[in-house]
Amino acid sequence: MLKAIAIDDEPIALDVIKSLIDKVTFVDVLRYFTDAFEALEFMKHNQIDLIFLDIMMPDITGFEFIKTLPIPPMIIFTTAYSEHAVQGFEMDAVDYLLKPFSLTRFLKACNKAYERQALNTQVLAKPNVESHMFVKSGLENVRIAFEEILYAEALGNYVQLVLENKKIVTRLTMTEVETLLTSYGFVRIHRSFIVSKKNIQKFDKKSVWINQTELPIGPIYLSSLEQTIFNLK
């Protein structure tokens, strides 16, 4: 069961979610908020897996709200503005629901959240003994050895896995790839890049070099990268 909250400054919009959530057996919405700051206070004392989040709110936008969270839960944006979709997915949102949305579309978004949670739980529970993974690329399921992967790069709605001798494009999110790879010696350096630590040749404040390829470091990832590298055994 996913524990969720919903945040929207319009009570009518929250009523829509209330009516739809009754049809979803695996999501429990604990509270509905018209005030985002009340939601923040609630989250300090309650573990939340998923937020249904409006974007355009009077005191703080949905994007700004997410940035206040040290470890954001899964996010499903609910908004009347289609022009923010790209930014929403860049923030690794599970889905982006454009108002008014149907039960079918709402259920699809909830299913995505459930599948992502199941994937995260599976990876965390699995001993770090696997040497490979399978990813779907086109119509094929391709076996990839972790040691062959140099880095992963976000390409719109896809992720490109760059190996020593080839590149494989798969329809995973960066969050899903990060979850899969972190336990196997990989570190995120940018919202668009996850790299193999053992293949880092050098780095400075702005860039990492994987073999001869220079990749950018996002400012918010520099501290965790330095800590990871200098703690390497």
Secondary structure, DSSP 8 states (H G I E B T S, - for coil): -EEEEEE-S-HHHHHHHHHHHTT-TTEEEEEEES-HHHHHHHHHSS--SEEEE-S--SSS-HHHHHHT-SS--EEEEEES-GGGHHHHHHTT-SEEEESS--HHHHHHHHHHHHHHHHHHHHHHHS-TT--EEEEEETTEEEEEEGGGEEEEEEETTEEEEEESS-EEEES--HHHHHHHHGGGTEEEEETTEEEEGGGEEEE-SSEEEETTEEEE--GGGHHHHHHHHHT--
